Amino acid sequence: MTTAIWLTVVIIVAFSCFFLGVVLTKRQYEHDELEKEVEKAQHNLEQYKQDVADHLANTNKLVTKMRDNYEQLVNHVQETNRILLTEQTKETIPFFSKETTEQLHASLDKLEKPKSKPEALESQPTDYAEGKSGLFVDNRSNKKQTEKA
């Protein structure tokens, strides 16, 4: 009987060890899977941080480039204005002769000067009729004018 008891005890211990091993192995497997998921999540987080940093650096480069292009555009417009507005009056190849150019400048100066008073008309224009005409004429004077014509 001692052999049967020992055999029963060995079988019970073997089954117990087997089930205990299965449980521990299952927990270890789940633990390993969770560790892999954590590592994967950390890797994804680091990759996301790197992508955001790259995006911000690229955006900074583009904004800097845009600012430089804008400054170049402003400088170009200022230079063009300077060339067109100042150098044009200094050195230009005359289209007209010197005398004609002087006369044109003199006439432009006269046009640009504002008149202080409008010139008073000293006489009536010649297209007005002498005497009363139109609505202000009574019939007697109207007959006289038609007879004169």
C-alpha positions as CSV (number, residue, x, y, z in Angstrom):
1,M,0.0,0.0,0.0
2,T,2.7,2.3,0.5
3,T,3.5,2.0,-3.2
4,A,0.0,2.8,-4.1
5,I,-0.1,5.8,-1.8
6,W,3.2,7.0,-3.2
7,L,2.0,6.6,-6.7
8,T,-1.1,8.4,-5.9
9,V,0.8,11.2,-4.3
10,V,3.2,11.4,-7.3
11,I,0.3,11.5,-9.7
12,I,-1.4,14.2,-7.7
13,V,1.8,16.2,-7.4
14,A,2.4,15.8,-11.2
15,F,-1.0,17.0,-12.1
16,S,-0.7,19.9,-9.6
17,C,2.7,20.8,-11.1
18,F,1.3,20.5,-14.6
19,F,-1.7,22.8,-13.9
20,L,0.5,25.2,-11.9
21,G,3.0,25.3,-14.9
22,V,0.1,26.0,-17.3
23,V,-1.2,28.8,-15.2
24,L,2.3,30.4,-14.7
25,T,3.2,30.0,-18.3
26,K,-0.1,31.6,-19.4
27,R,0.5,34.5,-17.0
28,Q,4.1,34.9,-18.3
29,Y,2.8,34.8,-21.9
30,E,0.2,37.5,-21.2
31,H,2.9,39.5,-19.4
32,D,5.2,39.2,-22.3
33,E,2.5,40.2,-24.7
34,L,1.7,43.3,-22.6
35,E,5.4,44.2,-22.5
36,K,5.5,44.0,-26.3
37,E,2.4,46.2,-26.6
38,V,4.0,48.7,-24.2
39,E,7.2,48.8,-26.2
40,K,5.2,49.1,-29.5
41,A,3.2,52.0,-28.0
42,Q,6.3,53.7,-26.8
43,H,7.9,53.3,-30.2
44,N,4.8,54.7,-31.9
45,L,4.9,57.6,-29.5
46,E,8.5,58.3,-30.2
47,Q,7.8,58.1,-33.9
48,Y,4.9,60.5,-33.6
49,K,7.1,62.9,-31.6
50,Q,9.7,62.7,-34.3
51,D,7.1,63.3,-37.1
52,V,5.8,66.4,-35.2
53,A,9.3,67.7,-34.7
54,D,10.1,67.2,-38.5
55,H,6.8,68.8,-39.4
56,L,7.5,71.9,-37.2
57,A,11.1,72.1,-38.6
58,N,9.8,71.9,-42.2
59,T,7.1,74.6,-41.4
60,N,9.8,76.8,-39.9
61,K,11.9,76.5,-43.0
62,L,9.0,77.3,-45.3
63,V,8.0,80.3,-43.2
64,T,11.6,81.5,-43.3
65,K,11.8,81.0,-47.0
66,M,8.5,82.8,-47.5
67,R,9.7,85.7,-45.3
68,D,12.9,85.9,-47.4
69,N,10.9,85.9,-50.6
70,Y,8.7,88.6,-49.3
71,E,11.7,90.7,-48.3
72,Q,13.2,90.2,-51.8
73,L,9.9,91.2,-53.4
74,V,9.7,94.4,-51.2
75,N,13.3,95.2,-52.1
76,H,12.6,94.6,-55.8
77,V,9.5,96.9,-55.7
78,Q,11.5,99.6,-53.9
79,E,14.4,99.3,-56.4
80,T,12.0,99.5,-59.3
81,N,10.2,102.5,-57.9
82,R,13.6,104.2,-57.3
83,I,14.7,103.4,-60.9
84,L,11.5,104.4,-62.5
85,L,10.8,107.5,-60.5
86,T,14.2,109.0,-59.8
87,E,16.5,107.8,-62.6
88,Q,14.0,108.6,-65.3
89,T,14.2,112.3,-64.7
90,K,18.0,112.3,-64.4
91,E,19.2,110.5,-67.4
92,T,16.8,109.8,-70.2
93,I,17.4,109.8,-73.9
94,P,15.4,112.7,-75.2
95,F,12.6,111.8,-77.6
96,F,12.2,115.5,-78.6
97,S,14.9,118.1,-79.1
98,K,16.2,120.1,-76.3
99,E,14.1,123.2,-77.1
100,T,10.9,121.2,-77.5
101,T,11.5,119.4,-74.2
102,E,12.1,122.8,-72.5
103,Q,8.8,124.1,-73.9
104,L,6.9,121.0,-72.8
105,H,8.3,121.3,-69.3
106,A,7.4,125.0,-69.2
107,S,3.8,124.3,-70.4
108,L,3.5,121.4,-67.8
109,D,4.7,123.8,-65.1
110,K,2.0,126.3,-66.1
111,L,-0.6,123.6,-66.0
112,E,0.4,122.4,-62.6
113,K,0.3,125.8,-60.9
114,P,-3.1,126.3,-59.3
115,K,-5.0,129.5,-60.3
116,S,-5.7,131.8,-57.4
117,K,-8.8,133.3,-58.9
118,P,-10.8,132.3,-61.9
119,E,-10.5,134.9,-64.6
120,A,-13.5,137.2,-64.8
121,L,-15.1,137.4,-68.2
122,E,-14.9,140.9,-69.4
123,S,-17.5,140.6,-72.1
124,Q,-20.3,138.2,-72.9
125,P,-19.8,135.4,-75.4
126,T,-20.8,136.3,-78.9
127,D,-23.4,133.7,-79.2
128,Y,-25.9,135.6,-76.9
129,A,-28.5,137.6,-78.7
130,E,-28.7,141.4,-78.0
131,G,-31.7,142.6,-76.2
132,K,-34.5,140.5,-74.8
133,S,-35.2,137.1,-76.3
134,G,-37.0,133.8,-75.6
135,L,-39.3,133.7,-72.6
136,F,-38.5,137.2,-71.4
137,V,-39.8,138.9,-74.5
138,D,-43.2,140.2,-74.8
139,N,-45.1,139.9,-78.1
140,R,-44.4,143.4,-79.3
141,S,-40.7,143.1,-79.1
142,N,-40.8,139.6,-80.7
143,K,-42.6,140.9,-83.8
144,K,-39.9,143.6,-84.1
145,Q,-37.2,141.0,-84.1
146,T,-38.9,138.9,-86.7
147,E,-39.4,141.9,-88.9
148,K,-35.8,142.9,-88.7
149,A,-34.7,139.4,-89.8
